[in-house]
Amino acid sequence: MNYIWLLVVAGGAGLLGFALAFGMMKEDPRRTAFALLGAVFFAIVAVGVSSLVTSLATAPIQAADRAHSEEKLPAGPAHTEELPGK
C-alpha cells in the first residue's frame, strides 16, 4: 500500500518534469539538452550515493529481552526527595 503513494508522488513529479522539458525544448533545444544531461548526471550520482549509504553498516541494535527481565527489576525513586533517609 505504501508503494502506491511512491508511484503517485514520483509519477506527478515525472510528469511535471516532462512538461517542463518539453516547453524548454521548444524555446532553446541546445541549452535544454545541457540542462537535461546535467539533471541525468545528478540523478545517477544520487542513486549511486543512496545505494552506497544503504549498503553501509548501521549502529548495532540491541535485541528485545524475550524473558522480560527488565520488568522484574525494582523501580528507582522518581525524585531525590523520595530516597529513604532524607
OpenMM code with the backbone's topology and positions (N, CA, C; nanometers):
from openmm import Vec3, app, unit

residues = "MET ASN TYR ILE TRP LEU LEU VAL VAL ALA GLY GLY ALA GLY LEU LEU GLY PHE ALA LEU ALA PHE GLY MET MET LYS GLU ASP PRO ARG ARG THR ALA PHE ALA LEU LEU GLY ALA VAL PHE PHE ALA ILE VAL ALA VAL GLY VAL SER SER LEU VAL THR SER LEU ALA THR ALA PRO ILE GLN ALA ALA ASP ARG ALA HIS SER GLU GLU LYS LEU PRO ALA GLY PRO ALA HIS THR GLU GLU LEU PRO GLY LYS".split()
positions = [
    Vec3(0.0819, -0.1192, 0.0000),
    Vec3(0.0000, 0.0000, 0.0000),
    Vec3(0.0868, 0.1264, 0.0000),
    Vec3(0.2017, 0.1230, 0.0672),
    Vec3(0.2881, 0.2401, 0.0712),
    Vec3(0.3513, 0.2696, -0.0637),
    Vec3(0.3640, 0.1688, -0.1481),
    Vec3(0.4255, 0.1909, -0.2787),
    Vec3(0.3332, 0.2688, -0.3715),
    Vec3(0.2042, 0.2666, -0.3464),
    Vec3(0.1116, 0.3440, -0.4294),
    Vec3(0.1416, 0.4925, -0.4152),
    Vec3(0.1675, 0.5381, -0.2926),
    Vec3(0.1998, 0.6791, -0.2714),
    Vec3(0.3313, 0.7142, -0.3384),
    Vec3(0.4266, 0.6229, -0.3346),
    Vec3(0.5537, 0.6480, -0.4022),
    Vec3(0.5316, 0.6660, -0.5519),
    Vec3(0.4501, 0.5797, -0.6107),
    Vec3(0.4224, 0.5903, -0.7540),
    Vec3(0.3464, 0.7180, -0.7870),
    Vec3(0.2530, 0.7570, -0.7018),
    Vec3(0.1752, 0.8790, -0.7268),
    Vec3(0.2654, 1.0020, -0.7204),
    Vec3(0.3457, 1.0112, -0.6158),
    Vec3(0.4319, 1.1289, -0.5995),
    Vec3(0.5392, 1.1319, -0.7075),
    Vec3(0.6049, 1.0183, -0.7305),
    Vec3(0.7102, 1.0144, -0.8325),
    Vec3(0.6512, 1.0346, -0.9725),
    Vec3(0.5339, 0.9799, -0.9953),
    Vec3(0.4696, 0.9972, -1.1262),
    Vec3(0.4325, 1.1420, -1.1514),
    Vec3(0.3802, 1.2085, -1.0491),
    Vec3(0.3457, 1.3500, -1.0637),
    Vec3(0.4684, 1.4353, -1.0890),
    Vec3(0.5747, 1.4082, -1.0155),
    Vec3(0.6987, 1.4834, -1.0366),
    Vec3(0.7558, 1.4542, -1.1751),
    Vec3(0.7453, 1.3298, -1.2197),
    Vec3(0.7940, 1.2939, -1.3525),
    Vec3(0.7155, 1.3629, -1.4632),
    Vec3(0.5832, 1.3660, -1.4488),
    Vec3(0.5007, 1.4353, -1.5487),
    Vec3(0.5311, 1.5847, -1.5528),
    Vec3(0.5492, 1.6445, -1.4380),
    Vec3(0.5846, 1.7861, -1.4342),
    Vec3(0.7204, 1.8091, -1.5003),
    Vec3(0.8164, 1.7213, -1.4730),
    Vec3(0.9475, 1.7337, -1.5349),
    Vec3(0.9419, 1.7196, -1.6863),
    Vec3(0.8618, 1.6225, -1.7346),
    Vec3(0.8488, 1.6060, -1.8796),
    Vec3(0.7823, 1.7284, -1.9434),
    Vec3(0.6820, 1.7842, -1.8770),
    Vec3(0.6155, 1.9031, -1.9310),
    Vec3(0.7118, 2.0213, -1.9367),
    Vec3(0.7905, 2.0398, -1.8309),
    Vec3(0.8874, 2.1486, -1.8311),
    Vec3(0.9956, 2.1277, -1.9371),
    Vec3(1.0425, 2.0040, -1.9501),
    Vec3(1.1451, 1.9750, -2.0507),
    Vec3(1.0910, 1.9982, -2.1914),
    Vec3(0.9653, 1.9604, -2.2148),
    Vec3(0.9055, 1.9814, -2.3468),
    Vec3(0.8961, 2.1304, -2.3785),
    Vec3(0.8528, 2.2090, -2.2807),
    Vec3(0.8439, 2.3531, -2.3017),
    Vec3(0.9804, 2.4158, -2.3237),
    Vec3(1.0794, 2.3699, -2.2501),
    Vec3(1.2141, 2.4238, -2.2670),
    Vec3(1.2716, 2.3859, -2.4030),
    Vec3(1.2429, 2.2658, -2.4510),
    Vec3(1.2932, 2.2221, -2.5820),
    Vec3(1.2346, 2.3062, -2.6942),
    Vec3(1.1115, 2.3522, -2.6762),
    Vec3(1.0505, 2.4376, -2.7788),
    Vec3(1.1196, 2.5734, -2.7850),
    Vec3(1.1682, 2.6230, -2.6714),
    Vec3(1.2316, 2.7541, -2.6663),
    Vec3(1.3767, 2.7502, -2.7139),
    Vec3(1.4587, 2.6662, -2.6513),
    Vec3(1.6022, 2.6623, -2.6830),
    Vec3(1.6511, 2.5182, -2.6692),
    Vec3(1.6529, 2.4401, -2.7773),
    Vec3(1.6874, 2.2974, -2.7677),
    Vec3(1.8300, 2.2697, -2.7203),
    Vec3(1.9262, 2.3532, -2.7631),
    Vec3(2.0655, 2.3253, -2.7268),
    Vec3(2.0884, 2.3460, -2.5772),
    Vec3(2.0403, 2.4565, -2.5246),
    Vec3(2.0564, 2.4837, -2.3828),
    Vec3(1.9812, 2.3815, -2.2980),
    Vec3(1.8655, 2.3391, -2.3447),
    Vec3(1.7864, 2.2408, -2.2722),
    Vec3(1.8563, 2.1055, -2.2692),
    Vec3(1.9250, 2.0702, -2.3762),
    Vec3(1.9958, 1.9422, -2.3799),
    Vec3(2.1036, 1.9377, -2.2722),
    Vec3(2.1773, 2.0481, -2.2550),
    Vec3(2.2791, 2.0525, -2.1489),
    Vec3(2.2144, 2.0449, -2.0107),
    Vec3(2.1019, 2.1098, -1.9918),
    Vec3(2.0327, 2.1064, -1.8632),
    Vec3(1.9821, 1.9649, -1.8328),
    Vec3(1.9288, 1.8982, -1.9338),
    Vec3(1.8789, 1.7618, -1.9140),
    Vec3(1.9931, 1.6644, -1.8874),
    Vec3(2.1050, 1.6823, -1.9563),
    Vec3(2.2207, 1.5964, -1.9290),
    Vec3(2.2716, 1.6180, -1.7865),
    Vec3(2.2714, 1.7424, -1.7413),
    Vec3(2.3102, 1.7704, -1.6030),
    Vec3(2.2152, 1.7065, -1.5036),
    Vec3(2.0858, 1.7114, -1.5320),
    Vec3(1.9869, 1.6503, -1.4426),
    Vec3(2.0041, 1.4990, -1.4376),
    Vec3(2.0296, 1.4377, -1.5527),
    Vec3(2.0519, 1.2929, -1.5569),
    Vec3(2.1784, 1.2566, -1.4803),
    Vec3(2.2832, 1.3371, -1.4957),
    Vec3(2.4076, 1.3119, -1.4226),
    Vec3(2.3843, 1.3158, -1.2718),
    Vec3(2.3151, 1.4186, -1.2242),
    Vec3(2.2896, 1.4301, -1.0806),
    Vec3(2.1972, 1.3195, -1.0310),
    Vec3(2.1053, 1.2745, -1.1140),
    Vec3(2.0184, 1.1633, -1.0748),
    Vec3(2.0994, 1.0342, -1.0599),
    Vec3(2.1920, 1.0110, -1.1508),
    Vec3(2.2764, 0.8912, -1.1423),
    Vec3(2.3651, 0.8978, -1.0182),
    Vec3(2.4219, 1.0157, -0.9907),
    Vec3(2.5043, 1.0320, -0.8707),
    Vec3(2.4205, 1.0094, -0.7449),
    Vec3(2.2976, 1.0615, -0.7420),
    Vec3(2.2106, 1.0445, -0.6254),
    Vec3(2.1756, 0.8981, -0.6028),
    Vec3(2.1478, 0.8247, -0.7089),
    Vec3(2.1176, 0.6819, -0.6950),
    Vec3(2.2411, 0.6070, -0.6452),
    Vec3(2.3581, 0.6431, -0.6956),
    Vec3(2.4811, 0.5787, -0.6501),
    Vec3(2.5102, 0.6051, -0.5036),
    Vec3(2.4946, 0.7304, -0.4616),
    Vec3(2.5198, 0.7639, -0.3214),
    Vec3(2.4177, 0.6951, -0.2312),
    Vec3(2.2915, 0.6935, -0.2706),
    Vec3(2.1902, 0.6288, -0.1869),
    Vec3(2.2118, 0.4785, -0.1782),
    Vec3(2.2554, 0.4152, -0.2858),
    Vec3(2.2830, 0.2714, -0.2773),
    Vec3(2.4055, 0.2444, -0.1906),
    Vec3(2.5038, 0.3350, -0.1932),
    Vec3(2.6205, 0.3210, -0.1064),
    Vec3(2.5799, 0.3352, 0.0405),
    Vec3(2.4980, 0.4335, 0.0708),
    Vec3(2.4559, 0.4565, 0.2086),
    Vec3(2.3734, 0.3395, 0.2609),
    Vec3(2.2867, 0.2837, 0.1788),
    Vec3(2.2053, 0.1708, 0.2248),
    Vec3(2.2874, 0.0444, 0.2441),
    Vec3(2.4032, 0.0339, 0.1796),
    Vec3(2.4845, -0.0863, 0.1954),
    Vec3(2.5779, -0.0787, 0.3158),
    Vec3(2.5984, 0.0408, 0.3707),
    Vec3(2.6874, 0.0569, 0.4853),
    Vec3(2.6237, 0.0002, 0.6121),
    Vec3(2.7088, -0.0398, 0.7054),
    Vec3(2.6602, -0.0931, 0.8320),
    Vec3(2.6043, 0.0199, 0.9171),
    Vec3(2.5034, -0.0124, 0.9936),
    Vec3(2.4431, 0.0858, 1.0826),
    Vec3(2.4854, 0.0582, 1.2259),
    Vec3(2.4385, 0.1382, 1.3169),
    Vec3(2.4699, 0.1188, 1.4582),
    Vec3(2.4083, -0.0127, 1.5059),
    Vec3(2.4754, -0.0832, 1.5955),
    Vec3(2.4194, -0.2094, 1.6440),
    Vec3(2.2889, -0.1863, 1.7201),
    Vec3(2.1967, -0.2749, 1.6989),
    Vec3(2.0668, -0.2667, 1.7640),
    Vec3(2.0593, -0.3747, 1.8706),
    Vec3(2.0248, -0.3338, 1.9919),
    Vec3(2.0123, -0.4304, 2.0998),
    Vec3(1.8756, -0.4976, 2.0876),
    Vec3(1.8776, -0.6279, 2.0803),
    Vec3(1.7529, -0.7021, 2.0655),
    Vec3(1.6687, -0.6920, 2.1917),
    Vec3(1.5392, -0.7064, 2.1747),
    Vec3(1.4483, -0.7026, 2.2888),
    Vec3(1.4720, -0.8235, 2.3782),
    Vec3(1.4517, -0.8022, 2.5065),
    Vec3(1.4699, -0.9092, 2.6044),
    Vec3(1.3460, -0.9989, 2.6019),
    Vec3(1.3615, -1.1212, 2.5549),
    Vec3(1.2465, -1.2111, 2.5430),
    Vec3(1.1937, -1.2582, 2.6782),
    Vec3(1.2794, -1.2598, 2.7791),
    Vec3(1.2368, -1.3072, 2.9109),
    Vec3(1.1713, -1.1956, 2.9921),
    Vec3(1.1728, -1.0731, 2.9415),
    Vec3(1.1158, -0.9572, 3.0106),
    Vec3(1.1760, -0.9407, 3.1491),
    Vec3(1.3070, -0.9584, 3.1602),
    Vec3(1.3723, -0.9473, 3.2897),
    Vec3(1.3753, -0.8025, 3.3396),
    Vec3(1.3576, -0.7057, 3.2499),
    Vec3(1.3561, -0.5673, 3.2954),
    Vec3(1.2335, -0.5378, 3.3810),
    Vec3(1.1285, -0.6174, 3.3667),
    Vec3(1.0082, -0.5974, 3.4472),
    Vec3(1.0251, -0.6515, 3.5888),
    Vec3(1.1254, -0.7342, 3.6109),
    Vec3(1.1490, -0.7930, 3.7430),
    Vec3(1.2407, -0.7065, 3.8290),
    Vec3(1.3053, -0.6072, 3.7704),
    Vec3(1.3957, -0.5202, 3.8454),
    Vec3(1.3144, -0.4191, 3.9260),
    Vec3(1.3633, -0.3812, 4.0434),
    Vec3(1.2903, -0.2807, 4.1210),
    Vec3(1.3042, -0.1435, 4.0558),
    Vec3(1.1990, -0.0668, 4.0660),
    Vec3(1.1999, 0.0679, 4.0097),
    Vec3(1.2694, 0.1630, 4.1049),
    Vec3(1.3442, 0.2564, 4.0535),
    Vec3(1.4118, 0.3560, 4.1359),
    Vec3(1.3173, 0.4685, 4.1724),
    Vec3(1.3529, 0.5470, 4.2702),
    Vec3(1.2675, 0.6594, 4.3084),
    Vec3(1.2648, 0.7650, 4.1986),
    Vec3(1.1542, 0.8334, 4.1878),
    Vec3(1.1376, 0.9336, 4.0840),
    Vec3(1.2137, 1.0613, 4.1168),
    Vec3(1.2210, 1.0985, 4.2462),
    Vec3(1.2868, 1.2224, 4.2869),
    Vec3(1.3843, 1.1919, 4.3999),
    Vec3(1.4848, 1.2768, 4.4142),
    Vec3(1.5833, 1.2538, 4.5206),
    Vec3(1.5226, 1.2757, 4.6591),
    Vec3(1.4137, 1.3516, 4.6668),
    Vec3(1.3483, 1.3719, 4.7957),
    Vec3(1.2809, 1.2445, 4.8464),
    Vec3(1.2536, 1.1532, 4.7559),
    Vec3(1.1849, 1.0310, 4.7932),
    Vec3(1.2801, 0.9198, 4.8384),
    Vec3(1.4081, 0.9459, 4.8385),
    Vec3(1.5059, 0.8469, 4.8816),
    Vec3(1.4914, 0.8228, 5.0319),
    Vec3(1.5103, 0.6980, 5.0768),
    Vec3(1.4996, 0.6724, 5.2209),
    Vec3(1.6109, 0.7425, 5.2974),
    Vec3(1.5796, 0.7910, 5.4138),
    Vec3(1.6777, 0.8576, 5.4977),
    Vec3(1.6915, 1.0047, 5.4717),
    Vec3(1.6131, 1.0590, 5.3849),
    Vec3(1.6222, 1.2042, 5.3558),
    Vec3(1.5110, 1.2771, 5.4251),
] * unit.nanometer
topology = app.Topology()
chain = topology.addChain("A")
for resn in residues:
    res = topology.addResidue(resn, chain)
    for name in ("N", "CA", "C"):
        topology.addAtom(name, app.Element.getBySymbol(name[0]), res)
